């Protein structure tokens, strides 16, 4: 039986949507099995009163970190309000007054740093406070719904790249996470999850029979999403994480790196499911734009055994051990926390100096992951 996503079963939500002013949070991944956008499906079947834009825009045309303005969608004529503003990522009373129900449909990538899940949770909390029903059109977790990896977020390090006590790789769908947060936080949202049909928790995205649509400009392939829980850590360093190249988050490097030496160091670790190749690239944007970088490209050889968080931890340690020019970036704002701490969900990596340090950190992560796997099971919908 073909797997159906929430949007493919939109009729299940008809009692909640019919005759109401509908708001929609979506992006380019919001399509159904017939390749129709969720925007068009809802507009044609029920009518849309407003859309609300996460990072990257409802059409996926905004670069990472680019602020989104309020505008009129050219195709539908529906107003689009920004949920990715410099001063706030929340819904305003004026936005909430324009809708009777809010729908969320975005393909998540199962990683704590990815901002879409916080757009969802913030909007659900705001709707709960306003008495507005919230509908999640669920989609499978592309990394699978079983594997949990990484340490839990320390609440003192909350930010828009980590604002819920999750491990880095959390093994839930967006709908399941919404149910979990609503229950654990006591928000009391009138929450409806239109579940998938036919998805097994063990299934990763290639088994779903659907094309990979980039959920943001720098996650072009499913393999990118699989490595992202580890390689995203390099956003907190002065190394390029591959932005501005054809392989973002699959290759990392800097002008001061010895590519062959780093590849040999990483391959000597014999990490499961991954191999490293010396890589040379010149980013067209972001860090080291226009400058030749030397580094490695990670190649997934076995998706079932690769552990991307460990890959990121070991690679970060190798870079810092071999190349004294490697540094963590200073905080973006005066008095703020270094970005590596926000990604880590704690001040975990800046003191990591040796293999023994990395081993201890990964043991701590394993304990956190095991505890979370038990905690999350109560909210499984599949």
Secondary structure, DSSP 8 states (H G I E B T S, - for coil): ---B-GGGGGGGGHHHHTTS-EEEEE-TT-B-TTS-BHHHHHHHHT--SEEEE-TT-TTS-S-TT-----EE-TTT--EEEES--SS-SS--HHHHTT-SEEEEE----SBTT-THHHHHHHHHHHHHHHT-EEEEE----TT-SS--BS----GGG-BTTB-SS--SB----HHHHHHHHHHHHT----EEEE--BS--TT--GGGG------SSTT--SHHHHHHHHHHGGGGGBSSB-STTSTTTTTEEEETT--HHHHHHHHHHT--TTEEEEEEEEE-SSSTTTTSEEEEEEEEES-TTT--HHHHHHHHHHHHHHH-TT--B---SSTT---HHHHHHTSS-STT--SHHHHHHHHHHHHHHHHHHHHHHGGG---
